[in-house]
Amino acid sequence: MAGAVVLPAGPGHAAAPDESRYLKYYEVREPESLSEIAGRLLNDPARADDIYHLNADRVQPNGGRIISTGQELPAGWTLVLPWDAVGDQVRYGVVPGTAPSSAAPSPSPSAPPSGPPAGCSTIAATGGGSTWAYDTLAIDEAWARGTGEGVLVGVIDSGVDAGLAALAGRVAQGADVTTGTGGGDLDCLGSGTGMASIIAARGGDGDGAIDGVAPGATILPVRIVATADEADPAVAATGIQVAVSAGATVIALGSYVDVTDEAVAAAVTDAIDHDVVIVCPAPVDGTATDAGPQRPGLLRVGGSGPDGQPAAPYLPGGVDVIAPGIDVATYGPGGVGPRAGSGTQYAVAFAAGTAALVRAALPDLTAAQVTRRIGSTANPGAQAPRDDATGLGMINPRAAVMVTLPDEALPLHAGSGRDLGPYRTAVLAVILSVVVAAVWLIIWRVRRFMAT
């Protein structure tokens, strides 16, 4: 895409990627050079060096290796690509010939903490957290339409611990924008991992285990902050651009992202223009003065507690929908969890997971239609007046994928043809009217014939 973000080559790119995770890759179909591939998929032949560093240590099916950027590559070779590669020939998934990491033995998600990730200080467990959020939303009722398979969700926050058992095999390499090198699969703060677990965790049957909203989705971690300090808006904007370039169709922005910043706002607009759903925290009173109008493709989410209390003093008119954001159960990095988490970023994660369900169940909908659908099906829904504090109400994942909206094409239910849903009565009424009209026409013609 135009203006794609290029992460500079460096030591972080030299390490062989973990191919058991989802990556972008390319299958060579006819002899060609790295520079030809880079020119076509990265829009810059000089970036052949980037592809070289990602593949220098890989053994190809015929036993060969890449030894220089100028060699001609034979058909049948498979190349791991940088995350901003684009084009019809770019593939996304586990590289052929490798097994997903979920096939490897892993500890139970509810096992005792194994310690903080390397290079991070201790991340304390804060209690198991309540399951009220998952119970209230009845998330599993939405899974009749799928669990988010095939949807890549970008999490723009503190990174995500890819070693978490509940996320095994479904965390892509991502990017660390704070350094410009390496992946986004390191989290020293915990908020990014907590968001990712709400979106896509598969907790299993262990005591206290939790499942995310869209456990079939894949997480793209983009690390824009390494400490508890605020993120540089330019870094946050770059993170959004990286996620778009990587193919994310839903992007969840954590609380470190200031969407009112000019650079961030421009990146958000560009993402929506590329049909990406952006889910962000609702602006807080005191940090913003103008919430701005509701925008198709952008969903501003406020957090709520089990008693309806807001997670923050949101700016009046700045909330589109609300989602659980106080005392919710999340997993933490380094095996910490389930633990209690509070903050608007967790409400964003619930809404982003819902967007992933919608994008998987109704793939023909645009980003604007997805956000409108989530708002229209929220409780109390579009039938009630919009409220400054709660917007259109609490998200409803089941309704978001099940309800047929009047001005949308009728959605397809898996394995069944078109579901008429609320149109069924209307269709039957039309058929009955046609039948009645036909009968009266016959009677009228018979009477005219008899009269003559």
C-alpha positions, -999 to +999 in steps of 0.1 A: +000+000+000+011+036-005+030+050+024+036+015+040+058+017+070+092+001+067+109-010+098+147-005+095+168-036+090+189-045+121+198-072+146+162-079+153+156-090+117+187-112+116+173-139+139+154-167+122+116-162+127+096-187+147+078-204+119+054-222+142+036-188+145+016-171+118+038-152+094+037-136+059+054-158+034+059-162-004+061-194-024+085-191-054+067-204-085+095-197-111+132-188-108+137-153-097+159-131-075+153-115-041+154-081-056+126-090-081+105-103-052+112-072-030+103-049-059+070-066-064+059-073-028+077-045-009+077-019-037+115-015-033+141-038-049+167-026-024+148-043+004+160-077-009+183-075+021+154-075+045+141-108+030+176-122+030+180-116+068+147-133+075+156-164+055+194-168+056+193-196+082+164-214+067+168-248+049+147-250+018+129-282+006+158-292-017+183-287+011+196-254-002+200-220+015+200-184+005+237-173+003+233-139-013+207-114-023+217-117-060+213-155-064+184-169-085+160-188-064+145-220-078+108-228-079+095-245-048+114-224-022+094-206+005+104-172+018+093-156+051+084-119+043+086-087+063+052-076+078+046-048+054+047-071+023+015-067+002+002-083-029-020-112-042+010-136-039+016-129-002+003-157+020-004-155+057-003-184+082+020-211+094+048-215+068+043-248+049+063-277+063+062-264+099+039-274+128+020-247+147+033-241+182+000-252+196+010-288+188+038-286+213+032-295+249+023-264+270+014-259+306-022-254+317-033-217+315-042-219+351-008-232+362+012-212+388+030-182+374+063-191+357+078-157+363+081-124+343+093-125+306+130-121+301+141-085+305+110-075+325+105-069+362+081-090+382+044-086+371+022-092+401-009-112+400-039-091+412-064-118+421-083-140+397-108-114+386-145-119+382-161-137+353-191-113+354-181-098+320-181-131+302-213-142+319-231-109+311-222-110+274-230-147+270-202-148+245-204-185+237-239-180+222-223-160+194-200-189+184-227-206+165-217-183+137-179-189+142-152-179+166-133-153+145-113-177+123-093-160+096-094-126+112-062-108+122-066-084+151-039-058+157-033-050+194-015-016+196-003-015+232+026-029+253+031-061+233+018-096+238+034-125+255+034-151+227+044-179+251+011-177+270-005-211+268-040-197+263-028-179+231-006-208+218-002-208+180-023-177+175+001-148+181+019-135+151+054-121+153+042-085+150+065-055+155+083-036+183+080+000+171+097+013+202+130+000+189+123-004+152+135-040+153+122-073+165+087-085+171+059-074+193+058-106+213+073-092+245+052-075+272+066-060+304+035-042+314+007-067+310-020-045+294-014-058+258-014-094+269-046-088+289-062-073+258-051-101+236-065-127+261-099-110+262-099-111+224-087-145+216-077-167+246-085-204+247-085-212+284-095-248+283-113-265+311-089-257+340-101-241+372-106-204+366-098-207+329-114-181+306-120-180+268-118-148+248-146-133+227-131-146+194-109-176+203-104-184+166-088-151+157-051-144+154-034-116+174-009-092+157+010-076+186+024-041+179+045-028+208+044+010+211+054+014+248+079-004+269+074+014+302+044+029+320+051+063+304+028+077+277+035+065+242+050+090+217+021+099+193+044+094+163+052+059+175+015+051+180+007+064+145+035+042+131+021+012+151-013+017+134+003+018+100+023-013+107-009-032+116-026-021+085+004-031+064+004-065+080-031-072+070-051-066+102-088-061+095-096-051+131-073-029+152-076-025+190-060+006+204-049+005+240-050+034+265-016+045+256-029+058+222-042+094+220-066+094+191-070+132+193-033+136+182-031+148+146-007+121+135-027+093+152-059+107+138-044+107+103-033+070+107-068+061+119-084+078+089-060+059+066-068+026+082-105+032+079-100+041+042-084+007+039-115-010+053-100-017+087-122-015+118-106+007+145-117+002+181-104+028+206-110+041+241-136+068+244-121+102+252-118+111+288-131+144+301-101+166+310-077+151+283-099+161+254-123+190+248-142+178+217-153+142+212-160+148+176-188+132+156-194+095+154-174+081+124-183+050+104-155+024+108-144+038+142-158+025+175-152+045+206-157+023+237-163+032+273-156+007+302-183-003+327-184-022+359-209-049+370-231-022+386-229+001+356-203+024+370-180+039+343-144+030+343-134+066+337-150+101+334-157+099+297-163+130+277-201+135+271-210+124+236-177+106+231-189+070+239-204+050+210-208+017+230-198+004+264-182-030+274-169-045+306-139-026+318-138-030+356-127-062+375-125-084+344-105-116+343-075-115+320-043-134+316-010-117+322+025-122+307+049-148+321+021-172+331+004-147+354-034-152+354-062-153+355-059-119+372-082-089+377-079-061+353-096-027+351-093+000+325-109+012+292-084-009+272-101-040+284-135-027+272-118-020+239-107-056+238-142-070+243-155-047+215-126-057+192-133-093+198-169-087+188-158-070+156-136-100+148-167-123+152-187-100+128-159-099+103-156-137+103-193-144+102-202-116+077-171-111+056-188-090+029-196-062+054-174-030+052-157-016+083-184+010+085-211-016+085-194-036+112-192-007+136-228+003+128-239-033+134-222-035+168-238-002+178-272-010+165-274-044+183-260-031+216-283-032+246-306-013+248-299-009+211-308+017+185-344+017+196-335+037+227-322+073+227-284+076+226-270+084+260-240+107+266-225+083+292-232+049+276-237+057+240-259+030+224-254+007+253-236-025+262-222-046+233-241-078+225-218-102+206-246-127+199-269-101+184-240-085+165-236-117+144-272-130+145-295-101+139-304-090+103-305-053+099-332-039+075-308-021+052-282-048+049-281-078+026-294-109+043-265-126+060-256-162+053-257-187+081-231-214+080-244-245+063-278-232+057-289-209+029-301-174+035-319-168+068-349-146+064-350-137+101-373-108+106-380-106+069-399-139+070-433-123+080-429-095+054-421-120+026-451-142+035-473-112+035-462-102+000-468-137-013-503-138+003-511-104-013-501-116-047-522-147-043-553-127-032-548-102-061-546-131-086-578-147-072-597-114-074-585-109-110-598-143-120-632-135-103-634-101-121-627-117-155-653-144-149-680-118-140-672-098-171-675-129-192-708-138-177-722-102-181-715-104-218 
